[in-house]
Amino acid sequence: MTVLNREAILGVSLKRVEVDVPAWGGSVFVRELRAKDQPALLALRKKEDSNHDMLVEAILLSVIDENGNRIFQDTDEDRKFISEGSHSTYEKLAKVIADLNEFNVEDEEAEENFLNAPAESSPSD
């Protein structure tokens, strides 16, 4: 195994994958969550509908454009768009985020809750 130096470590970027999103008419990139994203997600655990809110937040934080810029912002409008959008898109992005962040078997309950967080339905779906 190679022993890394500082320059090698700093040259590593977050994993990302391109995801086709038919409901949006194209594709986006989804990156793995950053260490600094964790406090925001953990704070949501205390809320009543925490699984849903955590998933929406993870989507807001993980969906990026080809240049690595977040597509969604920390706004009520963007949260509502994700919450009231296509359930299949919500599920697809949840699966990709779970895979990228390597939720492991020791955290099976958290992964199950994350993947099965109920989406709020909308008559326009």
Backbone as XML, in Angstrom:
<?xml version="1.0"?>
<chain id="A" units="angstrom">
  <residue number="1" name="MET">
    <atom name="N" x="0.840" y="-1.166" z="0.000"/>
    <atom name="CA" x="0.000" y="0.000" z="0.000"/>
    <atom name="C" x="0.893" y="1.239" z="0.000"/>
  </residue>
  <residue number="2" name="THR">
    <atom name="N" x="0.481" y="2.257" z="-0.737"/>
    <atom name="CA" x="1.237" y="3.500" z="-0.852"/>
    <atom name="C" x="0.983" y="4.394" z="0.360"/>
  </residue>
  <residue number="3" name="VAL">
    <atom name="N" x="2.063" y="4.936" z="0.900"/>
    <atom name="CA" x="1.937" y="5.909" z="1.977"/>
    <atom name="C" x="1.830" y="7.283" z="1.324"/>
  </residue>
  <residue number="4" name="LEU">
    <atom name="N" x="0.780" y="8.001" z="1.660"/>
    <atom name="CA" x="0.486" y="9.278" z="1.020"/>
    <atom name="C" x="1.155" y="10.439" z="1.737"/>
  </residue>
  <residue number="5" name="ASN">
    <atom name="N" x="1.396" y="11.487" z="0.973"/>
    <atom name="CA" x="1.877" y="12.733" z="1.570"/>
    <atom name="C" x="0.756" y="13.763" z="1.464"/>
  </residue>
  <residue number="6" name="ARG">
    <atom name="N" x="0.989" y="14.928" z="2.005"/>
    <atom name="CA" x="-0.019" y="15.977" z="2.048"/>
    <atom name="C" x="-0.521" y="16.344" z="0.654"/>
  </residue>
  <residue number="7" name="GLU">
    <atom name="N" x="0.369" y="16.520" z="-0.287"/>
    <atom name="CA" x="-0.019" y="16.925" z="-1.643"/>
    <atom name="C" x="-0.919" y="15.886" z="-2.304"/>
  </residue>
  <residue number="8" name="ALA">
    <atom name="N" x="-0.609" y="14.616" z="-2.090"/>
    <atom name="CA" x="-1.435" y="13.556" z="-2.675"/>
    <atom name="C" x="-2.839" y="13.563" z="-2.072"/>
  </residue>
  <residue number="9" name="ILE">
    <atom name="N" x="-2.918" y="13.775" z="-0.774"/>
    <atom name="CA" x="-4.225" y="13.785" z="-0.107"/>
    <atom name="C" x="-5.040" y="14.997" z="-0.540"/>
  </residue>
  <residue number="10" name="LEU">
    <atom name="N" x="-4.398" y="16.161" z="-0.603"/>
    <atom name="CA" x="-5.117" y="17.379" z="-0.986"/>
    <atom name="C" x="-5.571" y="17.347" z="-2.446"/>
  </residue>
  <residue number="11" name="GLY">
    <atom name="N" x="-4.969" y="16.492" z="-3.250"/>
    <atom name="CA" x="-5.344" y="16.376" z="-4.658"/>
    <atom name="C" x="-6.546" y="15.481" z="-4.898"/>
  </residue>
  <residue number="12" name="VAL">
    <atom name="N" x="-7.038" y="14.846" z="-3.860"/>
    <atom name="CA" x="-8.184" y="13.944" z="-3.992"/>
    <atom name="C" x="-9.472" y="14.757" z="-3.929"/>
  </residue>
  <residue number="13" name="SER">
    <atom name="N" x="-10.371" y="14.477" z="-4.853"/>
    <atom name="CA" x="-11.656" y="15.190" z="-4.833"/>
    <atom name="C" x="-12.764" y="14.219" z="-4.424"/>
  </residue>
  <residue number="14" name="LEU">
    <atom name="N" x="-13.895" y="14.787" z="-4.073"/>
    <atom name="CA" x="-15.051" y="13.979" z="-3.691"/>
    <atom name="C" x="-15.520" y="13.148" z="-4.873"/>
  </residue>
  <residue number="15" name="LYS">
    <atom name="N" x="-15.985" y="11.932" z="-4.570"/>
    <atom name="CA" x="-16.549" y="11.091" z="-5.624"/>
    <atom name="C" x="-17.836" y="11.730" z="-6.122"/>
  </residue>
  <residue number="16" name="ARG">
    <atom name="N" x="-18.088" y="11.547" z="-7.403"/>
    <atom name="CA" x="-19.346" y="12.028" z="-7.972"/>
    <atom name="C" x="-19.732" y="11.132" z="-9.134"/>
  </residue>
  <residue number="17" name="VAL">
    <atom name="N" x="-21.033" y="11.047" z="-9.361"/>
    <atom name="CA" x="-21.551" y="10.258" z="-10.471"/>
    <atom name="C" x="-22.609" y="11.072" z="-11.205"/>
  </residue>
  <residue number="18" name="GLU">
    <atom name="N" x="-22.706" y="10.830" z="-12.498"/>
    <atom name="CA" x="-23.755" y="11.468" z="-13.292"/>
    <atom name="C" x="-25.007" y="10.616" z="-13.183"/>
  </residue>
  <residue number="19" name="VAL">
    <atom name="N" x="-26.132" y="11.279" z="-12.960"/>
    <atom name="CA" x="-27.401" y="10.588" z="-12.774"/>
    <atom name="C" x="-28.410" y="11.149" z="-13.770"/>
  </residue>
  <residue number="20" name="ASP">
    <atom name="N" x="-29.004" y="10.263" z="-14.554"/>
    <atom name="CA" x="-30.049" y="10.664" z="-15.483"/>
    <atom name="C" x="-31.334" y="10.896" z="-14.685"/>
  </residue>
  <residue number="21" name="VAL">
    <atom name="N" x="-31.939" y="12.055" z="-14.892"/>
    <atom name="CA" x="-33.172" y="12.412" z="-14.183"/>
    <atom name="C" x="-34.231" y="12.764" z="-15.226"/>
  </residue>
  <residue number="22" name="PRO">
    <atom name="N" x="-34.942" y="11.741" z="-15.741"/>
    <atom name="CA" x="-35.934" y="11.976" z="-16.790"/>
    <atom name="C" x="-36.982" y="13.018" z="-16.417"/>
  </residue>
  <residue number="23" name="ALA">
    <atom name="N" x="-37.399" y="13.053" z="-15.168"/>
    <atom name="CA" x="-38.418" y="14.017" z="-14.743"/>
    <atom name="C" x="-37.939" y="15.460" z="-14.893"/>
  </residue>
  <residue number="24" name="TRP">
    <atom name="N" x="-36.614" y="15.662" z="-14.895"/>
    <atom name="CA" x="-36.040" y="16.997" z="-15.043"/>
    <atom name="C" x="-35.547" y="17.244" z="-16.462"/>
  </residue>
  <residue number="25" name="GLY">
    <atom name="N" x="-35.635" y="16.216" z="-17.314"/>
    <atom name="CA" x="-35.265" y="16.388" z="-18.718"/>
    <atom name="C" x="-33.770" y="16.352" z="-19.004"/>
  </residue>
  <residue number="26" name="GLY">
    <atom name="N" x="-32.993" y="15.704" z="-18.165"/>
    <atom name="CA" x="-31.546" y="15.621" z="-18.393"/>
    <atom name="C" x="-30.859" y="14.897" z="-17.252"/>
  </residue>
  <residue number="27" name="SER">
    <atom name="N" x="-29.599" y="15.251" z="-17.044"/>
    <atom name="CA" x="-28.845" y="14.605" z="-15.977"/>
    <atom name="C" x="-28.187" y="15.652" z="-15.086"/>
  </residue>
  <residue number="28" name="VAL">
    <atom name="N" x="-27.822" y="15.206" z="-13.893"/>
    <atom name="CA" x="-27.100" y="16.031" z="-12.926"/>
    <atom name="C" x="-25.980" y="15.170" z="-12.361"/>
  </residue>
  <residue number="29" name="PHE">
    <atom name="N" x="-25.069" y="15.800" z="-11.661"/>
    <atom name="CA" x="-24.067" y="15.062" z="-10.921"/>
    <atom name="C" x="-24.491" y="15.035" z="-9.461"/>
  </residue>
  <residue number="30" name="VAL">
    <atom name="N" x="-24.173" y="13.933" z="-8.813"/>
    <atom name="CA" x="-24.389" y="13.795" z="-7.381"/>
    <atom name="C" x="-23.029" y="13.494" z="-6.773"/>
  </residue>
  <residue number="31" name="ARG">
    <atom name="N" x="-22.633" y="14.307" z="-5.780"/>
    <atom name="CA" x="-21.339" y="14.085" z="-5.133"/>
    <atom name="C" x="-21.561" y="13.517" z="-3.736"/>
  </residue>
  <residue number="32" name="GLU">
    <atom name="N" x="-20.522" y="12.921" z="-3.224"/>
    <atom name="CA" x="-20.630" y="12.440" z="-1.854"/>
    <atom name="C" x="-20.700" y="13.634" z="-0.905"/>
  </residue>
  <residue number="33" name="LEU">
    <atom name="N" x="-21.316" y="13.425" z="0.223"/>
    <atom name="CA" x="-21.470" y="14.493" z="1.201"/>
    <atom name="C" x="-20.110" y="14.877" z="1.777"/>
  </residue>
  <residue number="34" name="ARG">
    <atom name="N" x="-19.973" y="16.141" z="2.093"/>
    <atom name="CA" x="-18.739" y="16.639" z="2.688"/>
    <atom name="C" x="-18.823" y="16.484" z="4.207"/>
  </residue>
  <residue number="35" name="ALA">
    <atom name="N" x="-17.676" y="16.409" z="4.853"/>
    <atom name="CA" x="-17.643" y="16.297" z="6.314"/>
    <atom name="C" x="-18.384" y="17.456" z="6.960"/>
  </residue>
  <residue number="36" name="LYS">
    <atom name="N" x="-18.274" y="18.637" z="6.371"/>
    <atom name="CA" x="-18.934" y="19.809" z="6.960"/>
    <atom name="C" x="-20.454" y="19.789" z="6.781"/>
  </residue>
  <residue number="37" name="ASP">
    <atom name="N" x="-20.980" y="18.863" z="5.978"/>
    <atom name="CA" x="-22.427" y="18.738" z="5.795"/>
    <atom name="C" x="-23.088" y="17.962" z="6.933"/>
  </residue>
  <residue number="38" name="GLN">
    <atom name="N" x="-22.322" y="17.161" z="7.638"/>
    <atom name="CA" x="-22.886" y="16.279" z="8.654"/>
    <atom name="C" x="-23.643" y="17.000" z="9.762"/>
  </residue>
  <residue number="39" name="PRO">
    <atom name="N" x="-23.132" y="18.098" z="10.335"/>
    <atom name="CA" x="-23.892" y="18.747" z="11.414"/>
    <atom name="C" x="-25.304" y="19.167" z="11.005"/>
  </residue>
  <residue number="40" name="ALA">
    <atom name="N" x="-25.465" y="19.658" z="9.796"/>
    <atom name="CA" x="-26.800" y="20.066" z="9.337"/>
    <atom name="C" x="-27.729" y="18.860" z="9.257"/>
  </residue>
  <residue number="41" name="LEU">
    <atom name="N" x="-27.215" y="17.739" z="8.790"/>
    <atom name="CA" x="-28.041" y="16.536" z="8.692"/>
    <atom name="C" x="-28.377" y="15.981" z="10.069"/>
  </residue>
  <residue number="42" name="LEU">
    <atom name="N" x="-27.399" y="15.968" z="10.959"/>
    <atom name="CA" x="-27.640" y="15.444" z="12.303"/>
    <atom name="C" x="-28.628" y="16.303" z="13.086"/>
  </residue>
  <residue number="43" name="ALA">
    <atom name="N" x="-28.594" y="17.598" z="12.865"/>
    <atom name="CA" x="-29.529" y="18.501" z="13.559"/>
    <atom name="C" x="-30.966" y="18.190" z="13.171"/>
  </residue>
  <residue number="44" name="LEU">
    <atom name="N" x="-31.165" y="17.687" z="11.970"/>
    <atom name="CA" x="-32.520" y="17.380" z="11.504"/>
    <atom name="C" x="-33.103" y="16.136" z="12.163"/>
  </residue>
  <residue number="45" name="ARG">
    <atom name="N" x="-32.261" y="15.290" z="12.753"/>
    <atom name="CA" x="-32.754" y="14.073" z="13.415"/>
    <atom name="C" x="-33.731" y="14.385" z="14.539"/>
  </residue>
  <residue number="46" name="LYS">
    <atom name="N" x="-33.618" y="15.564" z="15.115"/>
    <atom name="CA" x="-34.457" y="15.928" z="16.254"/>
    <atom name="C" x="-35.860" y="16.344" z="15.837"/>
  </residue>
  <residue number="47" name="LYS">
    <atom name="N" x="-36.068" y="16.578" z="14.545"/>
    <atom name="CA" x="-37.373" y="17.021" z="14.069"/>
    <atom name="C" x="-38.326" y="15.838" z="13.925"/>
  </residue>
  <residue number="48" name="GLU">
    <atom name="N" x="-39.611" y="16.133" z="13.918"/>
    <atom name="CA" x="-40.627" y="15.094" z="13.837"/>
    <atom name="C" x="-40.526" y="14.270" z="12.558"/>
  </residue>
  <residue number="49" name="ASP">
    <atom name="N" x="-40.380" y="14.915" z="11.438"/>
    <atom name="CA" x="-40.299" y="14.220" z="10.150"/>
    <atom name="C" x="-38.842" y="14.166" z="9.704"/>
  </residue>
  <residue number="50" name="SER">
    <atom name="N" x="-37.962" y="13.703" z="10.600"/>
    <atom name="CA" x="-36.524" y="13.818" z="10.376"/>
    <atom name="C" x="-36.019" y="13.041" z="9.165"/>
  </residue>
  <residue number="51" name="ASN">
    <atom name="N" x="-36.532" y="11.844" z="8.898"/>
    <atom name="CA" x="-36.024" y="11.076" z="7.755"/>
    <atom name="C" x="-36.253" y="11.812" z="6.450"/>
  </residue>
  <residue number="52" name="HIS">
    <atom name="N" x="-37.442" y="12.312" z="6.271"/>
    <atom name="CA" x="-37.751" y="13.056" z="5.051"/>
    <atom name="C" x="-36.886" y="14.311" z="4.955"/>
  </residue>
  <residue number="53" name="ASP">
    <atom name="N" x="-36.811" y="15.064" z="6.042"/>
    <atom name="CA" x="-36.028" y="16.297" z="6.037"/>
    <atom name="C" x="-34.543" y="16.033" z="5.786"/>
  </residue>
  <residue number="54" name="MET">
    <atom name="N" x="-34.013" y="14.952" z="6.368"/>
    <atom name="CA" x="-32.601" y="14.610" z="6.147"/>
    <atom name="C" x="-32.344" y="14.277" z="4.683"/>
  </residue>
  <residue number="55" name="LEU">
    <atom name="N" x="-33.252" y="13.552" z="4.075"/>
    <atom name="CA" x="-33.084" y="13.194" z="2.680"/>
    <atom name="C" x="-33.161" y="14.417" z="1.781"/>
  </residue>
  <residue number="56" name="VAL">
    <atom name="N" x="-34.111" y="15.284" z="2.021"/>
    <atom name="CA" x="-34.220" y="16.512" z="1.231"/>
    <atom name="C" x="-32.940" y="17.327" z="1.375"/>
  </residue>
  <residue number="57" name="GLU">
    <atom name="N" x="-32.439" y="17.455" z="2.588"/>
    <atom name="CA" x="-31.197" y="18.210" z="2.823"/>
    <atom name="C" x="-30.022" y="17.559" z="2.104"/>
  </residue>
  <residue number="58" name="ALA">
    <atom name="N" x="-29.938" y="16.235" z="2.154"/>
    <atom name="CA" x="-28.854" y="15.531" z="1.467"/>
    <atom name="C" x="-28.915" y="15.765" z="-0.041"/>
  </residue>
  <residue number="59" name="ILE">
    <atom name="N" x="-30.098" y="15.791" z="-0.607"/>
    <atom name="CA" x="-30.252" y="16.077" z="-2.035"/>
    <atom name="C" x="-29.815" y="17.506" z="-2.327"/>
  </residue>
  <residue number="60" name="LEU">
    <atom name="N" x="-30.249" y="18.453" z="-1.499"/>
    <atom name="CA" x="-29.845" y="19.849" z="-1.696"/>
    <atom name="C" x="-28.325" y="19.995" z="-1.668"/>
  </residue>
  <residue number="61" name="LEU">
    <atom name="N" x="-27.676" y="19.269" z="-0.779"/>
    <atom name="CA" x="-26.225" y="19.378" z="-0.605"/>
    <atom name="C" x="-25.427" y="18.594" z="-1.647"/>
  </residue>
  <residue number="62" name="SER">
    <atom name="N" x="-26.017" y="17.564" z="-2.232"/>
    <atom name="CA" x="-25.267" y="16.643" z="-3.086"/>
    <atom name="C" x="-25.420" y="16.863" z="-4.582"/>
  </residue>
  <residue number="63" name="VAL">
    <atom name="N" x="-26.513" y="17.447" z="-5.026"/>
    <atom name="CA" x="-26.759" y="17.605" z="-6.462"/>
    <atom name="C" x="-25.984" y="18.825" z="-6.963"/>
  </residue>
  <residue number="64" name="ILE">
    <atom name="N" x="-25.089" y="18.561" z="-7.937"/>
    <atom name="CA" x="-24.207" y="19.610" z="-8.454"/>
    <atom name="C" x="-24.226" y="19.639" z="-9.979"/>
  </residue>
  <residue number="65" name="ASP">
    <atom name="N" x="-23.705" y="20.721" z="-10.535"/>
    <atom name="CA" x="-23.589" y="20.812" z="-11.987"/>
    <atom name="C" x="-22.223" y="20.267" z="-12.425"/>
  </residue>
  <residue number="66" name="GLU">
    <atom name="N" x="-21.936" y="20.348" z="-13.713"/>
    <atom name="CA" x="-20.686" y="19.796" z="-14.245"/>
    <atom name="C" x="-19.442" y="20.492" z="-13.699"/>
  </residue>
  <residue number="67" name="ASN">
    <atom name="N" x="-19.586" y="21.693" z="-13.165"/>
    <atom name="CA" x="-18.454" y="22.426" z="-12.585"/>
    <atom name="C" x="-18.310" y="22.222" z="-11.084"/>
  </residue>
  <residue number="68" name="GLY">
    <atom name="N" x="-19.177" y="21.400" z="-10.499"/>
    <atom name="CA" x="-19.105" y="21.121" z="-9.068"/>
    <atom name="C" x="-19.869" y="22.100" z="-8.198"/>
  </residue>
  <residue number="69" name="ASN">
    <atom name="N" x="-20.647" y="22.986" z="-8.814"/>
    <atom name="CA" x="-21.436" y="23.960" z="-8.053"/>
    <atom name="C" x="-22.787" y="23.362" z="-7.686"/>
  </residue>
  <residue number="70" name="ARG">
    <atom name="N" x="-23.215" y="23.624" z="-6.462"/>
    <atom name="CA" x="-24.528" y="23.143" z="-6.049"/>
    <atom name="C" x="-25.609" y="23.747" z="-6.934"/>
  </residue>
  <residue number="71" name="ILE">
    <atom name="N" x="-26.552" y="22.912" z="-7.322"/>
    <atom name="CA" x="-27.685" y="23.369" z="-8.120"/>
    <atom name="C" x="-28.754" y="23.965" z="-7.212"/>
  </residue>
  <residue number="72" name="PHE">
    <atom name="N" x="-28.997" y="23.304" z="-6.093"/>
    <atom name="CA" x="-30.020" y="23.761" z="-5.153"/>
    <atom name="C" x="-29.372" y="24.563" z="-4.027"/>
  </residue>
  <residue number="73" name="GLN">
    <atom name="N" x="-30.130" y="25.514" z="-3.525"/>
    <atom name="CA" x="-29.650" y="26.358" z="-2.435"/>
    <atom name="C" x="-30.456" y="26.074" z="-1.166"/>
  </residue>
  <residue number="74" name="ASP">
    <atom name="N" x="-30.017" y="26.650" z="-0.072"/>
    <atom name="CA" x="-30.696" y="26.467" z="1.215"/>
    <atom name="C" x="-31.900" y="27.395" z="1.308"/>
  </residue>
  <residue number="75" name="THR">
    <atom name="N" x="-32.884" y="27.148" z="0.464"/>
    <atom name="CA" x="-34.074" y="27.993" z="0.459"/>
    <atom name="C" x="-35.323" y="27.126" z="0.624"/>
  </residue>
  <residue number="76" name="ASP">
    <atom name="N" x="-36.364" y="27.741" z="1.135"/>
    <atom name="CA" x="-37.641" y="27.033" z="1.254"/>
    <atom name="C" x="-38.157" y="26.618" z="-0.121"/>
  </residue>
  <residue number="77" name="GLU">
    <atom name="N" x="-37.922" y="27.466" z="-1.119"/>
    <atom name="CA" x="-38.368" y="27.166" z="-2.481"/>
    <atom name="C" x="-37.716" y="25.886" z="-3.007"/>
  </residue>
  <residue number="78" name="ASP">
    <atom name="N" x="-36.414" y="25.732" z="-2.804"/>
    <atom name="CA" x="-35.730" y="24.530" z="-3.292"/>
    <atom name="C" x="-36.135" y="23.299" z="-2.485"/>
  </residue>
  <residue number="79" name="ARG">
    <atom name="N" x="-36.304" y="23.445" z="-1.173"/>
    <atom name="CA" x="-36.759" y="22.323" z="-0.344"/>
    <atom name="C" x="-38.160" y="21.869" z="-0.786"/>
  </residue>
  <residue number="80" name="LYS">
    <atom name="N" x="-39.019" y="22.818" z="-1.068"/>
    <atom name="CA" x="-40.378" y="22.495" z="-1.516"/>
    <atom name="C" x="-40.340" y="21.781" z="-2.869"/>
  </residue>
  <residue number="81" name="PHE">
    <atom name="N" x="-39.470" y="22.235" z="-3.775"/>
    <atom name="CA" x="-39.355" y="21.603" z="-5.083"/>
    <atom name="C" x="-38.991" y="20.124" z="-4.937"/>
  </residue>
  <residue number="82" name="ILE">
    <atom name="N" x="-38.013" y="19.830" z="-4.091"/>
    <atom name="CA" x="-37.602" y="18.439" z="-3.877"/>
    <atom name="C" x="-38.720" y="17.656" z="-3.199"/>
  </residue>
  <residue number="83" name="SER">
    <atom name="N" x="-39.335" y="18.224" z="-2.171"/>
    <atom name="CA" x="-40.384" y="17.539" z="-1.414"/>
    <atom name="C" x="-41.624" y="17.242" z="-2.242"/>
  </residue>
  <residue number="84" name="GLU">
    <atom name="N" x="-41.960" y="18.148" z="-3.141"/>
    <atom name="CA" x="-43.196" y="17.999" z="-3.900"/>
    <atom name="C" x="-42.975" y="17.487" z="-5.319"/>
  </residue>
  <residue number="85" name="GLY">
    <atom name="N" x="-41.742" y="17.128" z="-5.632"/>
    <atom name="CA" x="-41.422" y="16.648" z="-6.973"/>
    <atom name="C" x="-41.674" y="15.157" z="-7.146"/>
  </residue>
  <residue number="86" name="SER">
    <atom name="N" x="-41.141" y="14.638" z="-8.212"/>
    <atom name="CA" x="-41.298" y="13.241" z="-8.591"/>
    <atom name="C" x="-40.752" y="12.287" z="-7.528"/>
  </residue>
  <residue number="87" name="HIS">
    <atom name="N" x="-41.596" y="11.362" z="-7.105"/>
    <atom name="CA" x="-41.167" y="10.375" z="-6.110"/>
    <atom name="C" x="-40.056" y="9.490" z="-6.673"/>
  </residue>
  <residue number="88" name="SER">
    <atom name="N" x="-40.130" y="9.127" z="-7.940"/>
    <atom name="CA" x="-39.087" y="8.264" z="-8.523"/>
    <atom name="C" x="-37.739" y="8.982" z="-8.554"/>
  </residue>
  <residue number="89" name="THR">
    <atom name="N" x="-37.751" y="10.290" z="-8.784"/>
    <atom name="CA" x="-36.513" y="11.064" z="-8.758"/>
    <atom name="C" x="-35.961" y="11.103" z="-7.344"/>
  </residue>
  <residue number="90" name="TYR">
    <atom name="N" x="-36.814" y="11.345" z="-6.390"/>
    <atom name="CA" x="-36.453" y="11.384" z="-4.970"/>
    <atom name="C" x="-35.794" y="10.062" z="-4.566"/>
  </residue>
  <residue number="91" name="GLU">
    <atom name="N" x="-36.415" y="8.936" z="-4.933"/>
    <atom name="CA" x="-35.892" y="7.612" z="-4.605"/>
    <atom name="C" x="-34.556" y="7.349" z="-5.298"/>
  </residue>
  <residue number="92" name="LYS">
    <atom name="N" x="-34.471" y="7.708" z="-6.565"/>
    <atom name="CA" x="-33.246" y="7.488" z="-7.329"/>
    <atom name="C" x="-32.078" y="8.262" z="-6.716"/>
  </residue>
  <residue number="93" name="LEU">
    <atom name="N" x="-32.291" y="9.520" z="-6.397"/>
    <atom name="CA" x="-31.229" y="10.332" z="-5.806"/>
    <atom name="C" x="-30.861" y="9.812" z="-4.417"/>
  </residue>
  <residue number="94" name="ALA">
    <atom name="N" x="-31.837" y="9.358" z="-3.647"/>
    <atom name="CA" x="-31.565" y="8.795" z="-2.321"/>
    <atom name="C" x="-30.650" y="7.585" z="-2.423"/>
  </residue>
  <residue number="95" name="LYS">
    <atom name="N" x="-30.915" y="6.725" z="-3.390"/>
    <atom name="CA" x="-30.104" y="5.516" z="-3.584"/>
    <atom name="C" x="-28.679" y="5.885" z="-3.964"/>
  </residue>
  <residue number="96" name="VAL">
    <atom name="N" x="-28.520" y="6.814" z="-4.884"/>
    <atom name="CA" x="-27.181" y="7.233" z="-5.313"/>
    <atom name="C" x="-26.424" y="7.852" z="-4.144"/>
  </residue>
  <residue number="97" name="ILE">
    <atom name="N" x="-27.082" y="8.713" z="-3.380"/>
    <atom name="CA" x="-26.436" y="9.347" z="-2.229"/>
    <atom name="C" x="-26.016" y="8.300" z="-1.207"/>
  </residue>
  <residue number="98" name="ALA">
    <atom name="N" x="-26.877" y="7.326" z="-0.940"/>
    <atom name="CA" x="-26.545" y="6.254" z="0.007"/>
    <atom name="C" x="-25.342" y="5.459" z="-0.487"/>
  </residue>
  <residue number="99" name="ASP">
    <atom name="N" x="-25.321" y="5.127" z="-1.762"/>
    <atom name="CA" x="-24.201" y="4.366" z="-2.333"/>
    <atom name="C" x="-22.897" y="5.159" z="-2.288"/>
  </residue>
  <residue number="100" name="LEU">
    <atom name="N" x="-22.946" y="6.415" z="-2.700"/>
    <atom name="CA" x="-21.739" y="7.248" z="-2.712"/>
    <atom name="C" x="-21.144" y="7.448" z="-1.326"/>
  </residue>
  <residue number="101" name="ASN">
    <atom name="N" x="-22.004" y="7.513" z="-0.332"/>
    <atom name="CA" x="-21.548" y="7.770" z="1.023"/>
    <atom name="C" x="-21.295" y="6.493" z="1.810"/>
  </residue>
  <residue number="102" name="GLU">
    <atom name="N" x="-21.385" y="5.367" z="1.105"/>
    <atom name="CA" x="-21.031" y="4.063" z="1.658"/>
    <atom name="C" x="-21.674" y="3.793" z="3.014"/>
  </residue>
  <residue number="103" name="PHE">
    <atom name="N" x="-22.982" y="3.982" z="3.071"/>
    <atom name="CA" x="-23.676" y="3.594" z="4.286"/>
    <atom name="C" x="-23.423" y="2.110" z="4.464"/>
  </residue>
  <residue number="104" name="ASN">
    <atom name="N" x="-22.986" y="1.728" z="5.644"/>
    <atom name="CA" x="-22.553" y="0.354" z="5.840"/>
    <atom name="C" x="-23.561" y="-0.470" z="6.618"/>
  </residue>
  <residue number="105" name="VAL">
    <atom name="N" x="-23.299" y="-1.769" z="6.696"/>
    <atom name="CA" x="-24.245" y="-2.681" z="7.343"/>
    <atom name="C" x="-24.395" y="-2.399" z="8.825"/>
  </residue>
  <residue number="106" name="GLU">
    <atom name="N" x="-23.369" y="-1.840" z="9.473"/>
    <atom name="CA" x="-23.499" y="-1.500" z="10.881"/>
    <atom name="C" x="-24.519" y="-0.384" z="11.081"/>
  </residue>
  <residue number="107" name="ASP">
    <atom name="N" x="-24.773" y="0.379" z="10.035"/>
    <atom name="CA" x="-25.714" y="1.482" z="10.131"/>
    <atom name="C" x="-26.945" y="1.168" z="9.273"/>
  </residue>
  <residue number="108" name="GLU">
    <atom name="N" x="-27.330" y="-0.126" z="9.285"/>
    <atom name="CA" x="-28.436" y="-0.586" z="8.447"/>
    <atom name="C" x="-29.731" y="0.174" z="8.712"/>
  </residue>
  <residue number="109" name="GLU">
    <atom name="N" x="-30.043" y="0.408" z="9.981"/>
    <atom name="CA" x="-31.287" y="1.112" z="10.311"/>
    <atom name="C" x="-31.265" y="2.530" z="9.766"/>
  </residue>
  <residue number="110" name="ALA">
    <atom name="N" x="-30.147" y="3.223" z="9.902"/>
    <atom name="CA" x="-30.049" y="4.595" z="9.377"/>
    <atom name="C" x="-30.171" y="4.585" z="7.860"/>
  </residue>
  <residue number="111" name="GLU">
    <atom name="N" x="-29.508" y="3.618" z="7.201"/>
    <atom name="CA" x="-29.607" y="3.549" z="5.743"/>
    <atom name="C" x="-31.033" y="3.233" z="5.322"/>
  </residue>
  <residue number="112" name="GLU">
    <atom name="N" x="-31.664" y="2.295" z="6.005"/>
    <atom name="CA" x="-33.039" y="1.930" z="5.683"/>
    <atom name="C" x="-33.958" y="3.134" z="5.861"/>
  </residue>
  <residue number="113" name="ASN">
    <atom name="N" x="-33.797" y="3.854" z="6.968"/>
    <atom name="CA" x="-34.604" y="5.049" z="7.194"/>
    <atom name="C" x="-34.339" y="6.096" z="6.126"/>
  </residue>
  <residue number="114" name="PHE">
    <atom name="N" x="-33.070" y="6.253" z="5.768"/>
    <atom name="CA" x="-32.696" y="7.242" z="4.758"/>
    <atom name="C" x="-33.327" y="6.901" z="3.416"/>
  </residue>
  <residue number="115" name="LEU">
    <atom name="N" x="-33.216" y="5.648" z="3.009"/>
    <atom name="CA" x="-33.736" y="5.238" z="1.704"/>
    <atom name="C" x="-35.257" y="5.184" z="1.672"/>
  </residue>
  <residue number="116" name="ASN">
    <atom name="N" x="-35.878" y="4.985" z="2.820"/>
    <atom name="CA" x="-37.329" y="4.835" z="2.844"/>
    <atom name="C" x="-38.051" y="6.024" z="3.453"/>
  </residue>
  <residue number="117" name="ALA">
    <atom name="N" x="-37.364" y="7.142" z="3.504"/>
    <atom name="CA" x="-38.012" y="8.351" z="4.017"/>
    <atom name="C" x="-39.186" y="8.679" z="3.108"/>
  </residue>
  <residue number="118" name="PRO">
    <atom name="N" x="-40.369" y="8.857" z="3.679"/>
    <atom name="CA" x="-41.535" y="9.109" z="2.834"/>
    <atom name="C" x="-41.475" y="10.476" z="2.172"/>
  </residue>
  <residue number="119" name="ALA">
    <atom name="N" x="-41.759" y="10.488" z="0.911"/>
    <atom name="CA" x="-41.861" y="11.752" z="0.189"/>
    <atom name="C" x="-43.259" y="12.294" z="0.397"/>
  </residue>
  <residue number="120" name="GLU">
    <atom name="N" x="-43.365" y="13.579" z="0.543"/>
    <atom name="CA" x="-44.699" y="14.175" z="0.642"/>
    <atom name="C" x="-45.301" y="14.175" z="-0.753"/>
  </residue>
  <residue number="121" name="SER">
    <atom name="N" x="-46.521" y="13.707" z="-0.869"/>
    <atom name="CA" x="-47.131" y="13.629" z="-2.191"/>
    <atom name="C" x="-47.693" y="14.977" z="-2.624"/>
  </residue>
  <residue number="122" name="SER">
    <atom name="N" x="-47.790" y="15.118" z="-3.919"/>
    <atom name="CA" x="-48.318" y="16.349" z="-4.493"/>
    <atom name="C" x="-49.269" y="15.963" z="-5.622"/>
  </residue>
  <residue number="123" name="PRO">
    <atom name="N" x="-50.356" y="16.665" z="-5.786"/>
    <atom name="CA" x="-51.298" y="16.336" z="-6.856"/>
    <atom name="C" x="-50.674" y="16.479" z="-8.238"/>
  </residue>
  <residue number="124" name="SER">
    <atom name="N" x="-49.575" y="17.225" z="-8.367"/>
    <atom name="CA" x="-48.961" y="17.430" z="-9.678"/>
    <atom name="C" x="-47.993" y="16.334" z="-10.057"/>
  </residue>
  <residue number="125" name="ASP">
    <atom name="N" x="-47.748" y="15.340" z="-9.163"/>
    <atom name="CA" x="-46.790" y="14.263" z="-9.478"/>
    <atom name="C" x="-47.296" y="13.363" z="-10.565"/>
  </residue>
</chain>
